[in-house]
Amino acid sequence: MTQSTPVRRAPSYRAPLPDALHSALRLASAGVPVLPLRKGKVPFGNCPACAGSACGDRPHMKAAGPCRCPQACHGWAAATTDPNVITSAAWAPMWRTAAAVAYHPAGARLTVVDLDDADAVAWARATLTVTRIVPTTRGEHWIYRGTMRSANSVRPGVDIKSAMAYTRWLGPGTGAMTDLPSAVRALVDKEETTPAGRGVVSSPPERAVWDHTVATGCRHTERYVRTGLERGLAKVRARTESGAGSQAFGVAQFLGAQHAECPGPCALDTLGQQVVAAAVSVGVPEPYAQRAVANGLTAALGRAA
């Protein structure tokens, strides 16, 4: 009696996808460009053909080039929503050792304010429009609709991740996502300061001085307003190397908030012009200073974009 050859049956189940790959495919299906991260929360290194930009880089990078490498080279620029690329043989070895999933915020028309510690979180809660919040190991990610230029260390413990950047996917977070406010854009707007010894960018004209003759509807005493103003001006003037424009925004926002409950008029434009003058005196171009102060006053009065 002969033994029949056993029939090899296909398994009746699919092996579960690795967590990172599963998350990546789910994000990609929602229109969020993704890439794998290795240990250390950094992208996988370039392949030999792409090392040192030998390939010419990817077309959508700062140095636009002809690279069509199938691997996840060039960091954020490799992020994609194409499931065929994400599940390709070229990406498979990286998913097997991936420590996390990252995404390109601007590719999903988003901006992430990365708050790296408790002080940064406290600043955001006191300053920024509340939006979708994702807890991180040390702080929080605040996610807004809209894109902008990315920059690190825009203030202590605060990075901006949007165009030409990646950030880790740490979950959907909680809260309703809101539009990118002008207060965040003001943190990254280019600010040119004048090196010591070369004079200021422009000489400010004479500015009107605030008093109750121009603020007949203000409920505060003149001493109260002047004390707050002088403290704010001192903070702006202390930023002789960098950050005076962002400081001017913060001072204007603070001053505006003081008068939010006044019946008015409070001559906030006069206070604002004195803040502009202080910023210009330490080298901030006047158009930038005017814009930063206007945005600060607008944010304080609840009319920020």
C-alpha positions as CSV (number, residue, x, y, z in Angstrom):
1,M,0.0,0.0,0.0
2,T,1.5,3.3,-1.0
3,Q,1.4,6.4,1.0
4,S,-0.3,9.3,-0.7
5,T,1.8,12.5,-0.8
6,P,0.5,14.9,1.7
7,V,-1.1,18.0,0.2
8,R,0.6,21.3,1.5
9,R,-2.3,23.5,2.4
10,A,-2.1,27.3,2.4
11,P,-2.5,28.8,5.9
12,S,-6.0,29.9,6.7
13,Y,-4.8,33.2,8.2
14,R,-2.4,36.1,7.3
15,A,0.5,36.8,9.6
16,P,-0.1,40.2,11.2
17,L,1.8,43.1,9.8
18,P,4.6,44.6,11.9
19,D,3.1,47.5,13.9
20,A,5.2,50.1,12.2
21,L,4.2,49.0,8.7
22,H,0.6,48.7,9.7
23,S,0.6,52.2,11.0
24,A,2.3,53.5,7.9
25,L,-0.2,52.0,5.6
26,R,-3.1,53.4,7.6
27,L,-1.6,56.9,7.6
28,A,-0.8,56.7,3.9
29,S,-4.4,55.7,3.1
30,A,-5.4,59.0,4.9
31,G,-3.1,61.0,2.7
32,V,-0.2,61.3,5.1
33,P,3.3,60.7,3.6
34,V,5.3,58.3,5.7
35,L,8.7,56.8,6.1
36,P,10.4,54.3,8.5
37,L,12.7,55.5,11.3
38,R,15.5,53.4,12.8
39,K,16.7,53.3,16.3
40,G,17.5,56.8,17.6
41,K,14.4,58.3,15.9
42,V,16.4,59.0,12.7
43,P,15.8,58.0,9.1
44,F,17.7,55.1,7.5
45,G,20.9,56.1,5.9
46,N,21.2,56.6,2.2
47,C,22.2,53.6,0.0
48,P,25.6,53.7,-1.6
49,A,24.2,55.1,-4.9
50,C,22.7,58.1,-3.0
51,A,25.4,58.7,-0.5
52,G,26.9,62.2,-0.6
53,S,24.1,63.3,-3.0
54,A,25.8,61.3,-5.8
55,C,22.3,60.6,-7.2
56,G,21.5,64.2,-7.5
57,D,18.8,64.1,-4.7
58,R,15.1,63.8,-5.0
59,P,13.1,66.1,-7.3
60,H,11.2,67.7,-4.4
61,M,14.2,68.5,-2.2
62,K,15.9,71.8,-1.8
63,A,18.6,70.6,-4.2
64,A,16.1,69.3,-6.8
65,G,17.6,66.4,-8.7
66,P,16.9,63.2,-10.7
67,C,17.1,60.5,-8.0
68,R,14.6,57.7,-8.4
69,C,16.1,55.3,-5.9
70,P,13.5,52.7,-4.8
71,Q,14.9,52.8,-1.2
72,A,13.9,55.2,1.6
73,C,16.9,57.4,1.0
74,H,17.0,61.2,1.7
75,G,15.1,61.2,4.9
76,W,11.9,63.3,4.8
77,A,12.0,63.4,1.0
78,A,11.4,59.7,0.8
79,A,8.0,60.0,2.6
80,T,5.2,58.7,0.4
81,T,1.5,57.7,0.4
82,D,2.0,55.1,-2.3
83,P,1.3,51.6,-0.7
84,N,3.2,49.9,-3.5
85,V,6.4,51.8,-2.4
86,I,5.7,51.3,1.3
87,T,5.3,47.5,0.9
88,S,8.0,47.1,-1.7
89,A,10.9,44.7,-1.5
90,A,13.3,47.7,-1.2
91,W,11.6,49.0,1.9
92,A,10.9,45.6,3.5
93,P,14.3,45.3,5.3
94,M,13.8,48.7,6.9
95,W,10.3,47.8,8.2
96,R,11.7,44.7,9.8
97,T,14.0,46.7,12.0
98,A,12.1,50.0,12.1
99,A,11.8,51.6,15.5
100,A,9.0,54.0,14.6
101,V,7.0,55.6,11.8
102,A,7.6,59.2,10.7
103,Y,5.6,61.5,8.5
104,H,6.2,64.6,6.4
105,P,3.8,67.2,7.9
106,A,3.7,69.6,4.9
107,G,3.0,66.7,2.7
108,A,-0.3,66.3,4.6
109,R,-0.8,70.1,4.7
110,L,0.0,70.3,8.4
111,T,2.4,72.0,10.8
112,V,3.7,70.5,14.0
113,V,4.8,72.6,16.9
114,D,7.1,70.3,18.8
115,L,7.1,71.3,22.5
116,D,10.1,69.5,24.1
117,D,9.6,70.2,27.9
118,A,7.1,71.4,30.5
119,D,8.1,75.0,30.2
120,A,7.5,74.9,26.4
121,V,4.1,73.3,27.0
122,A,3.2,76.0,29.5
123,W,4.2,78.7,27.0
124,A,2.1,77.2,24.3
125,R,-1.0,76.9,26.6
126,A,-0.6,80.6,27.5
127,T,0.2,81.8,24.0
128,L,-1.1,79.7,21.1
129,T,-4.5,78.8,19.8
130,V,-5.5,75.3,21.1
131,T,-5.5,72.6,18.5
132,R,-5.0,68.8,18.2
133,I,-2.5,67.7,20.9
134,V,-0.4,64.6,20.9
135,P,1.6,63.7,24.1
136,T,5.3,62.9,23.6
137,T,7.9,61.5,25.9
138,R,8.9,64.9,27.3
139,G,6.2,67.3,26.1
140,E,3.6,67.6,23.4
141,H,3.0,68.0,19.6
142,W,0.5,70.7,18.7
143,I,-0.8,70.0,15.2
144,Y,-2.3,72.7,13.0
145,R,-3.8,72.8,9.5
146,G,-1.6,74.7,7.1
147,T,2.1,74.7,6.1
148,M,5.1,76.9,6.7
149,R,8.9,76.9,6.8
150,S,10.4,74.5,9.4
151,A,12.9,75.7,12.0
152,N,14.5,74.4,15.2
153,S,14.8,76.2,18.5
154,V,12.5,79.1,17.6
155,R,12.3,79.6,21.3
156,P,13.5,77.4,24.2
157,G,12.2,73.9,23.8
158,V,10.2,74.7,20.7
159,D,10.7,73.4,17.1
160,I,8.5,73.9,14.1
161,K,8.1,70.9,11.8
162,S,6.3,71.4,8.4
163,A,8.1,71.8,5.0
164,M,11.2,69.8,4.4
165,A,11.0,68.0,7.8
166,Y,9.7,64.9,9.4
167,T,8.2,64.1,12.8
168,R,7.4,60.9,14.6
169,W,3.9,59.5,14.5
170,L,2.8,59.1,18.1
171,G,-0.9,58.6,17.6
172,P,-3.9,60.7,16.6
173,G,-4.0,62.8,19.7
174,T,-7.0,64.6,21.1
175,G,-8.9,67.8,20.4
176,A,-10.1,69.6,17.3
177,M,-7.4,70.6,14.8
178,T,-7.4,74.3,14.1
179,D,-5.8,76.5,11.4
180,L,-2.2,77.6,11.7
181,P,-2.2,80.8,13.7
182,S,-0.1,83.9,12.9
183,A,1.6,83.5,16.3
184,V,3.3,80.4,15.1
185,R,4.3,81.9,11.7
186,A,5.8,84.9,13.6
187,L,8.2,82.5,15.4
188,V,9.9,81.6,12.1
189,D,9.6,84.7,10.0
190,K,13.0,85.7,8.8
191,E,14.5,88.2,11.2
192,E,17.7,90.0,10.3
193,T,19.6,91.5,13.1
194,T,22.5,93.9,12.7
195,P,25.9,92.8,13.9
196,A,27.4,94.9,16.6
197,G,29.2,98.0,15.5
198,R,27.5,98.4,12.1
199,G,24.5,100.5,13.2
200,V,20.8,99.6,12.9
201,V,19.0,98.7,9.7
202,S,17.0,101.9,9.8
203,S,16.6,104.8,12.1
204,P,13.1,104.9,13.6
205,P,11.1,108.1,13.2
206,E,9.7,109.9,16.2
207,R,6.8,107.9,17.8
208,A,3.8,109.2,19.7
209,V,3.9,108.6,23.4
210,W,1.0,106.9,25.1
211,D,-1.0,108.8,27.7
212,H,-4.7,109.2,28.7
213,T,-5.2,112.1,26.2
214,V,-5.1,109.5,23.4
215,A,-6.6,106.6,25.4
216,T,-9.8,108.1,26.8
217,G,-11.6,104.7,27.0
218,C,-8.8,102.9,28.9
219,R,-9.7,101.6,32.4
220,H,-6.1,101.4,33.6
221,T,-4.0,104.1,35.3
222,E,-1.3,105.7,33.3
223,R,1.4,104.4,35.7
224,Y,0.1,100.8,35.2
225,V,0.3,101.0,31.4
226,R,3.7,102.7,31.4
227,T,5.2,100.1,33.8
228,G,4.0,97.2,31.6
229,L,5.2,99.0,28.5
230,E,8.7,99.8,29.8
231,R,9.2,96.2,31.0
232,G,8.2,95.0,27.6
233,L,10.5,97.5,25.7
234,A,13.4,96.4,27.9
235,K,12.9,92.8,26.9
236,V,12.9,93.7,23.2
237,R,16.0,95.9,23.5
238,A,17.8,93.1,25.4
239,R,17.6,90.9,22.2
240,T,20.7,92.5,20.6
241,E,21.8,89.3,18.7
242,S,18.5,87.6,17.7
243,G,14.9,87.1,18.7
244,A,13.9,90.7,19.0
245,G,11.1,90.3,16.4
246,S,9.6,87.4,18.2
247,Q,10.0,89.2,21.5
248,A,8.2,92.2,20.0
249,F,5.3,89.9,19.0
250,G,5.1,88.6,22.6
251,V,5.2,92.0,24.1
252,A,2.5,93.3,21.8
253,Q,0.4,90.3,22.6
254,F,0.8,90.9,26.3
255,L,0.0,94.6,26.0
256,G,-3.1,93.9,23.9
257,A,-4.3,91.4,26.4
258,Q,-4.2,94.0,29.2
259,H,-6.7,96.1,27.3
260,A,-9.0,93.3,26.0
261,E,-11.7,94.3,28.6
262,C,-11.5,98.1,28.2
263,P,-14.4,99.9,26.6
264,G,-11.8,101.8,24.5
265,P,-10.3,103.5,22.7
266,C,-7.0,102.6,24.3
267,A,-4.6,103.8,21.6
268,L,-3.0,100.4,21.2
269,D,-1.5,101.6,17.9
270,T,0.5,104.1,19.9
271,L,1.8,101.4,22.3
272,G,2.5,99.2,19.3
273,Q,4.6,101.8,17.6
274,Q,6.8,102.2,20.7
275,V,7.4,98.4,20.6
276,V,8.2,98.7,16.9
277,A,10.7,101.4,17.6
278,A,12.4,99.2,20.3
279,A,12.7,96.3,17.8
280,V,14.1,98.6,15.1
281,S,16.7,100.0,17.5
282,V,18.3,96.6,17.9
283,G,18.3,95.8,14.2
284,V,15.0,94.3,13.2
285,P,13.9,95.6,9.8
286,E,10.9,97.9,10.3
287,P,8.5,96.0,8.0
288,Y,9.1,92.8,10.0
289,A,8.7,94.6,13.3
290,Q,5.5,96.2,12.2
291,R,4.1,92.9,11.1
292,A,5.2,91.1,14.3
293,V,3.6,93.8,16.5
294,A,0.4,93.9,14.5
295,N,0.1,90.1,14.7
296,G,0.7,90.2,18.5
297,L,-2.0,92.8,19.1
298,T,-4.4,90.9,16.8
299,A,-3.8,87.6,18.6
300,A,-4.4,89.2,22.0
301,L,-7.8,90.6,20.9
302,G,-8.9,87.2,19.7
303,R,-8.9,88.0,16.0
304,A,-5.8,85.9,15.0
305,A,-6.0,83.9,11.8
